[in-house]
Amino acid sequence: MIKNYYAKKNFIENLDSVKKLTNIWSARGLSLYGKLTIIKSLIVPKFVFVSQLLTTPKGVIQELNQLIFKFLWKGVHEVTHLSAINDYEKSTLKMTDLETMVKSLCLAWLKRIFSENDSTWKNYLHQLLKYFGGCCVC
């Protein structure tokens, strides 16, 4: 599934951690909104940090979605994924869309690259890209 050693180590360990976490919290008899709080405050942040630094494999996002929805609905999906991520005004849960979140984290790097401030990592990136014709940012 995951070829890169570091990605495998980080994402597989986080998925295992989520499995343990959902097993612990499943036994507590939480309401639907209590489970959403656990998902948004304990589960999603585990992947936000790693996804900012490494490319997130699609299989990981799919497996994480399966774990989250299994935890949320006690095994059986009662509503569609799209319905769960809609806004409150549409009478849904406003669940975090993980695939969109990962894409937005990648786009945030573009903002950092094209910003005016000068930093060490940006200078290093420019040095690496000189070999390939340079970076489009001057």
Secondary structure as GFF3:
##gff-version 3
##sequence-region A 1 138
A	DSSP	alpha_helix	5	26	.	.	.	ID=ss1
A	DSSP	alpha_helix	32	38	.	.	.	ID=ss2
A	DSSP	pi_helix	39	43	.	.	.	ID=ss3
A	DSSP	alpha_helix	44	53	.	.	.	ID=ss4
A	DSSP	alpha_helix	58	73	.	.	.	ID=ss5
A	DSSP	alpha_helix	81	85	.	.	.	ID=ss6
A	DSSP	three_ten_helix	88	90	.	.	.	ID=ss7
A	DSSP	alpha_helix	98	114	.	.	.	ID=ss8
A	DSSP	alpha_helix	120	130	.	.	.	ID=ss9
###
